[in-house]
Amino acid sequence: MDTKDETYYLYELINEKPVSPFGEALYKICRRVGITQPLLEKYAEAEYALMEAEGKIAVQSSMKQQVISRVVTGLQRTSYLQTFIWLKVIKQHYENEKVIEYFRNKGLEMPLFTEEIEDELWALSGHQSPKSVKRAVDYFSSFDPVPRRLPHAMSNLPQTDPRLQTPQPTRREDRNTDALDYRGIKELQ
């Protein structure tokens, strides 16, 4: 069991050092369904070439087995592109019908590559998933920077910040404008 506290990982992230649990987790996830480092290299290079041909890549990143090995052993930090491609091809392998059929024929339960596993791997890589970034963009696209008014009953609460004052209700000068004329009620008594 890992006894390191969060500040240990904070300093690894701040200093852009490799977060060793990412490599260990990547290795375990690959091993679970028979993805070797050479096979991951083959899948990743094919995906890299496809993305490059489509003009989606503007940065160089190696998908070679030696780099995978350095990431798995914690000697090198993974790049965003490596993380994206590796997780994409691993997920595709988990969902491949031939792999599922192989597990079924062997009488083995097919392991799942869940969204939670993917999110945790992204977190360990020190990068944010495109899904997390989109969720944040969507959240802040409808974010209103102006504080909402408190309900009227809450306006009596003490103010904690003088810059966020709730407007005080104005007193009516002419009470005869109310729906009920209180002076008329006194005369009836």
Residue, then its C-alpha position, 0 to 999 in steps of 0.5 A: m500500500d502506498t503511504k505517500d500523501e498528496t503533497y508528494y504527488l503535488y511536487e511530482l506534478i509541479n516539477e513535471k516529473p513522471v507520476s510513477p503510479f500511472g506507468e504501473a496502472l498502465y502496465k496492469i491495464c494492458r497486461r489484463v487483456g494481453i497487450t504487450q509493449p510491442l503490441l501497444e507500440k503497433y496500435a499506437e503508431a497506427e493511430y498516430a499515423l492516422m491522426e497525422a494523415e487527418g491533420k489532427i497532430a501538430v506536435q511530435s510524440s514517440m509511440k515506440q516501445q522504448v518510450i512505453s517502457r520508460v513511462v511504465t518504469g516511471l523514468q519518463r513522464t507521458s505526454y498528452l498525446q501519448t496518454f490520449i493515443w494509448l488510452k484510446v487504443i487500449k479501450q479499442h482493444y478491450e472492446n474488440e470482438k476478437v478479444i471478447e470472443y477469446f476470453r469467452n472461448k477460454g471461459l474467462e470473464m472479460p475485464l472491462f475498461t470502464e469510464e472510471i478506470e479511464d478517468e483515473l488513468w487520466a488523473l494519474s497521467g497528470h493531464q485532463s481528459p478531453k471529456s473533462v475539458k469539455r465538461a468544464v467549458d460547458y459549465f463555464s459557458s453558462f456561468d453567470p459572474v453576477p451573484r444572484r439576489l437572495p430571497h427577501a427573507m434572507s436579506n436580514l442576514p448579516q453581510t460577510d462581504p461589504r462589496l456584496q450588499t443586498p439592496q434594502p427595500t425602499r419605504r413607501e412614503d404614501r401608505n394609501t397606495d397599499a391594497l389595504d388602507y390601515r387608516g380606514i380600518k381604525e375608523l371602523q373600530 
